[in-house]
């Protein structure tokens, strides 16, 4: 997992853990997850029960070992019984604002959703602001290499600034201005390498120029004209190596900040989706209205590979 992704996950989990106590105390003790062996008469797999009822981890003759569920309040009978007044559009509210649906349903776990949303939104905005600030810095540093050739400095696209990282000079666009386009031939420059690539692509022999009126020459010239750096974007870091190094580091910092903001945005979307699914499940459980007075029960079957899956027990008629 990338370092920035781990930071996002750690911050989100820390916010949930700090607010976990607020998610308890509404309906008694939190649910407990327990596991039973496939041969248990009560059924195989994992089981979670509300209230004080707990199963034990029974594999062979092992001791009881309850495993607490994550810190979210249980769906209590009081919340499920007689729930016709609960808004059915709570999932939509949670999709728009995480925790809003849970608040409408009277659940305290709305607080962690809202807290995580606020934290992630603040981090996202801070990362975007930092990325924009670094972008302004490297564009200002680029003027050091450009002000020798022009008095006007139009902003280039991101690929243009990346080229400035890897080449000391862009080279001239037209070596002999005023006549037909005469490309740069110095391969130490960006334009010189572009013209070399055009020759290798379209000429039979890159070292021997065909006639200027030939199709091969014209296609190579068109390739160069579309990709070479124009005169208003010409640069040279000659005698400014320190500034070029600082320029490269600033671009990297800007890229990292924008990458981090994208990761925060992904977790924000996941928080919206999780809150909406949580509210939807609660609405469906409420519509069933069949919760017993002793709590709720969720069962899932997981094969126990070391012991195998036993056959159905034989029944003996009396």
VEXLOZA-625104 format. One record per residue (C-alpha): residue in three letters; x, y, z. Coordinates in steps of 0.2 Angstrom, whole numbers. Each point is the difference from the previous one (the first is absolute). Example, Ala and Ser with C-alpha at 12.3 -4.5 7.8 and 13.67 -1.06 7.14 Angstrom:
2
SITE; ALA; 62; -22; 39;
SITE; SER; 6; 17; -3;
***
This chain:
318
SITE; UNK; 0; 0; 0;
SITE; UNK; 7; 17; -5;
SITE; UNK; 6; 11; 15;
SITE; UNK; -13; 14; -3;
SITE; UNK; -14; -13; -1;
SITE; UNK; 6; -7; 17;
SITE; UNK; 0; 17; 7;
SITE; UNK; -18; 3; -6;
SITE; UNK; -6; -17; 8;
SITE; UNK; 9; 3; 16;
SITE; UNK; -8; 18; 2;
SITE; UNK; -17; -7; -4;
SITE; UNK; 1; -14; 12;
SITE; UNK; 7; 11; 14;
SITE; UNK; -15; 12; -2;
SITE; UNK; -12; -15; 2;
SITE; UNK; 10; -7; 15;
SITE; UNK; -1; 16; 9;
SITE; UNK; -19; 1; -2;
SITE; UNK; -3; -18; 3;
SITE; UNK; -6; 2; 18;
SITE; UNK; -14; 11; -7;
SITE; UNK; -7; -14; -10;
SITE; UNK; -3; -11; 15;
SITE; UNK; -12; 2; 15;
SITE; UNK; -16; 3; -10;
SITE; UNK; -7; -18; 0;
SITE; UNK; 11; -9; 13;
SITE; UNK; 16; -10; -4;
SITE; UNK; 6; -1; -18;
SITE; UNK; -2; -16; -11;
SITE; UNK; 13; -13; 1;
SITE; UNK; 7; -11; -14;
SITE; UNK; 3; -18; 4;
SITE; UNK; 4; -15; -10;
SITE; UNK; -5; -18; 1;
SITE; UNK; 7; -16; -8;
SITE; UNK; -9; -8; -14;
SITE; UNK; -6; -14; 11;
SITE; UNK; -9; 11; 12;
SITE; UNK; -18; -5; 2;
SITE; UNK; -5; 19; -1;
SITE; UNK; 7; 2; -18;
SITE; UNK; 17; 3; -7;
SITE; UNK; 9; 17; -4;
SITE; UNK; 1; 17; 9;
SITE; UNK; -14; 6; 11;
SITE; UNK; -4; 18; 7;
SITE; UNK; -13; 2; 13;
SITE; UNK; -7; 16; 9;
SITE; UNK; -2; 3; 19;
SITE; UNK; 9; -12; 12;
SITE; UNK; -2; -16; -10;
SITE; UNK; 17; -6; -6;
SITE; UNK; 6; -16; -8;
SITE; UNK; 17; -7; 2;
SITE; UNK; 14; -5; -12;
SITE; UNK; -1; -18; 0;
SITE; UNK; 12; -10; -11;
SITE; UNK; 2; -17; 8;
SITE; UNK; 1; 4; 19;
SITE; UNK; 6; 17; -1;
SITE; UNK; -5; 13; 13;
SITE; UNK; -12; 14; -2;
SITE; UNK; 8; 16; -9;
SITE; UNK; -13; 13; -5;
SITE; UNK; 7; 13; -13;
SITE; UNK; -8; 17; 2;
SITE; UNK; -7; 8; -16;
SITE; UNK; 6; 17; -6;
SITE; UNK; -6; 15; 10;
SITE; UNK; -17; 3; -8;
SITE; UNK; -16; 0; 11;
SITE; UNK; -11; -16; -2;
SITE; UNK; -17; 1; -9;
SITE; UNK; -11; -2; 15;
SITE; UNK; -17; -6; 1;
SITE; UNK; -7; 17; 5;
SITE; UNK; 8; 8; -16;
SITE; UNK; -8; -14; -11;
SITE; UNK; -17; -2; 8;
SITE; UNK; -14; 12; -6;
SITE; UNK; 12; 8; -12;
SITE; UNK; -13; 6; -13;
SITE; UNK; 4; 18; 4;
SITE; UNK; 18; -2; -5;
SITE; UNK; 4; 9; -17;
SITE; UNK; 3; -12; -14;
SITE; UNK; 10; 13; -9;
SITE; UNK; 13; -1; 14;
SITE; UNK; 13; -9; -12;
SITE; UNK; -1; 14; -12;
SITE; UNK; 3; 13; 14;
SITE; UNK; 15; -11; 6;
SITE; UNK; 7; 0; -18;
SITE; UNK; -1; 19; -1;
SITE; UNK; 7; 3; 18;
SITE; UNK; 7; -15; 9;
SITE; UNK; -9; -3; 17;
SITE; UNK; -15; 10; -5;
SITE; UNK; -10; -15; -3;
SITE; UNK; 5; -8; 16;
SITE; UNK; -4; 16; 9;
SITE; UNK; -18; -1; -7;
SITE; UNK; -1; -18; 6;
SITE; UNK; 5; 5; 17;
SITE; UNK; 17; -9; 0;
SITE; UNK; 15; 6; 9;
SITE; UNK; 12; -6; -12;
SITE; UNK; -5; 15; -11;
SITE; UNK; 14; 9; 10;
SITE; UNK; 15; -10; -6;
SITE; UNK; -6; 1; -18;
SITE; UNK; -2; 19; 2;
SITE; UNK; 17; 1; 9;
SITE; UNK; 9; -10; -13;
SITE; UNK; -8; 10; -14;
SITE; UNK; 6; 17; 7;
SITE; UNK; 17; -7; 3;
SITE; UNK; 2; -7; -17;
SITE; UNK; -7; 16; -8;
SITE; UNK; 12; 11; 9;
SITE; UNK; 15; -11; -5;
SITE; UNK; -6; 0; -18;
SITE; UNK; -2; 19; -1;
SITE; UNK; 17; 2; 8;
SITE; UNK; 9; -12; -12;
SITE; UNK; -8; 9; -15;
SITE; UNK; 5; 17; 7;
SITE; UNK; 18; -6; 3;
SITE; UNK; 1; -7; -18;
SITE; UNK; -6; 16; -8;
SITE; UNK; 12; 10; 10;
SITE; UNK; 15; -11; -5;
SITE; UNK; -6; 2; -18;
SITE; UNK; 1; 18; 1;
SITE; UNK; 17; -1; 7;
SITE; UNK; 7; -11; -14;
SITE; UNK; -8; 11; -13;
SITE; UNK; 9; 15; 7;
SITE; UNK; 16; -9; 0;
SITE; UNK; -2; -5; -18;
SITE; UNK; 1; 19; -4;
SITE; UNK; 18; -1; 5;
SITE; UNK; 4; -10; -15;
SITE; UNK; -13; 8; -12;
SITE; UNK; 3; 19; 3;
SITE; UNK; 16; 0; -11;
SITE; UNK; -10; -4; -16;
SITE; UNK; -17; 9; 2;
SITE; UNK; -9; 14; 10;
SITE; UNK; -17; -9; -1;
SITE; UNK; -2; -17; 10;
SITE; UNK; -15; -9; -5;
SITE; UNK; -4; -15; 12;
SITE; UNK; 4; -17; -7;
SITE; UNK; -8; -17; 3;
SITE; UNK; 7; -12; 13;
SITE; UNK; 10; -9; -14;
SITE; UNK; 9; 16; -4;
SITE; UNK; 6; 2; 18;
SITE; UNK; 5; -18; 1;
SITE; UNK; 11; 2; -15;
SITE; UNK; 8; 14; 8;
SITE; UNK; 5; -12; 14;
SITE; UNK; 10; -11; -11;
SITE; UNK; 8; 11; -13;
SITE; UNK; 12; 15; 4;
SITE; UNK; -6; 9; -16;
SITE; UNK; -15; -1; -12;
SITE; UNK; 10; 5; -15;
SITE; UNK; -5; 11; -14;
SITE; UNK; -16; -3; -9;
SITE; UNK; 6; 7; -17;
SITE; UNK; 19; 1; -1;
SITE; UNK; -1; 12; -15;
SITE; UNK; -16; 11; 3;
SITE; UNK; -7; 9; -15;
SITE; UNK; 2; -15; -12;
SITE; UNK; -8; -17; -1;
SITE; UNK; 0; -9; 17;
SITE; UNK; 17; -7; 4;
SITE; UNK; -1; -11; 15;
SITE; UNK; 12; -1; 15;
SITE; UNK; 14; -13; -3;
SITE; UNK; 8; 1; 18;
SITE; UNK; -5; -17; 7;
SITE; UNK; 4; 7; 18;
SITE; UNK; -15; 11; -1;
SITE; UNK; -18; -5; 0;
SITE; UNK; -4; 6; -17;
SITE; UNK; 16; -8; -7;
SITE; UNK; -6; -17; 7;
SITE; UNK; -17; 3; -8;
SITE; UNK; 7; 3; -17;
SITE; UNK; 11; -16; 2;
SITE; UNK; -15; -10; 4;
SITE; UNK; -9; 7; -15;
SITE; UNK; 14; -5; -12;
SITE; UNK; 1; -18; 8;
SITE; UNK; -19; -1; -2;
SITE; UNK; -2; 6; -18;
SITE; UNK; 17; -1; -9;
SITE; UNK; 7; -15; -8;
SITE; UNK; 17; 6; 6;
SITE; UNK; 0; 12; 15;
SITE; UNK; 17; 6; -4;
SITE; UNK; -4; 5; -19;
SITE; UNK; -14; 12; -3;
SITE; UNK; -11; -3; -14;
SITE; UNK; -7; 14; -11;
SITE; UNK; -9; 13; 9;
SITE; UNK; -15; -2; -12;
SITE; UNK; -1; -19; 3;
SITE; UNK; -14; -7; 11;
SITE; UNK; 12; -8; 12;
SITE; UNK; 8; 17; 4;
SITE; UNK; -16; 9; 1;
SITE; UNK; -7; -13; 12;
SITE; UNK; 15; 2; 11;
SITE; UNK; -1; 19; 0;
SITE; UNK; -19; -1; 5;
SITE; UNK; 5; -12; 14;
SITE; UNK; 13; 12; 6;
SITE; UNK; -12; 16; -1;
SITE; UNK; -13; -9; 10;
SITE; UNK; 11; -5; 14;
SITE; UNK; 15; 12; 1;
SITE; UNK; 0; 14; 13;
SITE; UNK; -6; 17; -8;
SITE; UNK; 10; 15; 2;
SITE; UNK; -11; 8; 13;
SITE; UNK; 3; -15; 11;
SITE; UNK; 19; -2; -2;
SITE; UNK; 11; -2; 15;
SITE; UNK; 18; -3; 6;
SITE; UNK; 6; -5; 17;
SITE; UNK; 18; 4; -5;
SITE; UNK; 10; 6; 15;
SITE; UNK; -16; -2; 10;
SITE; UNK; 2; -18; 6;
SITE; UNK; -5; 4; 18;
SITE; UNK; -17; 8; -6;
SITE; UNK; -3; -15; -11;
SITE; UNK; 2; -12; 15;
SITE; UNK; -11; 10; 11;
SITE; UNK; -13; 1; -15;
SITE; UNK; 0; -19; -1;
SITE; UNK; -2; -3; 19;
SITE; UNK; -14; 13; 0;
SITE; UNK; -9; -10; -14;
SITE; UNK; 2; -16; 10;
SITE; UNK; -8; 8; 15;
SITE; UNK; -14; 7; -10;
SITE; UNK; -3; -17; -8;
SITE; UNK; 0; -9; 17;
SITE; UNK; -13; 13; 7;
SITE; UNK; -12; -3; -14;
SITE; UNK; 3; -19; 1;
SITE; UNK; -4; 1; 19;
SITE; UNK; -16; 10; -3;
SITE; UNK; -6; -13; -13;
SITE; UNK; 2; -13; 14;
SITE; UNK; -10; 10; 12;
SITE; UNK; -13; 2; -13;
SITE; UNK; -1; -19; -2;
SITE; UNK; -2; -2; 19;
SITE; UNK; -14; 13; 0;
SITE; UNK; -10; -9; -13;
SITE; UNK; 2; -16; 9;
SITE; UNK; -6; 8; 16;
SITE; UNK; -16; 6; -9;
SITE; UNK; -3; -17; -8;
SITE; UNK; 3; -9; 17;
SITE; UNK; -12; 12; 9;
SITE; UNK; -13; -2; -14;
SITE; UNK; 1; -19; 1;
SITE; UNK; -1; 0; 19;
SITE; UNK; -16; 11; 0;
SITE; UNK; -8; -11; -14;
SITE; UNK; 3; -16; 10;
SITE; UNK; -8; 8; 15;
SITE; UNK; -15; 5; -10;
SITE; UNK; -2; -18; -7;
SITE; UNK; 2; -7; 18;
SITE; UNK; -13; 12; 6;
SITE; UNK; -12; -4; -14;
SITE; UNK; 0; -19; 6;
SITE; UNK; -5; 5; 17;
SITE; UNK; 4; -17; 7;
SITE; UNK; 13; 3; 12;
SITE; UNK; -2; -10; 16;
SITE; UNK; 1; 8; 17;
SITE; UNK; 17; -8; 4;
SITE; UNK; 9; 8; -14;
SITE; UNK; 5; -3; -18;
SITE; UNK; 10; -14; -8;
SITE; UNK; 12; 0; -15;
SITE; UNK; 6; -17; -7;
SITE; UNK; 13; -4; -13;
SITE; UNK; 8; -16; -6;
SITE; UNK; 19; -1; -2;
SITE; UNK; 7; -17; -4;
SITE; UNK; 13; -6; 13;
SITE; UNK; 14; -7; -11;
SITE; UNK; 10; -9; 13;
SITE; UNK; -14; -11; 6;
SITE; UNK; -10; -1; -17;
SITE; UNK; -18; 2; -2;
SITE; UNK; -10; -14; 9;
SITE; UNK; -14; -9; -8;
SITE; UNK; -18; 3; 6;
SITE; UNK; -3; -9; 17;
SITE; UNK; -10; -16; -2;
SITE; UNK; -18; 0; 7;
SITE; UNK; -7; -15; 9;
SITE; UNK; -18; -2; 0;
SITE; UNK; -7; -5; 17;
***
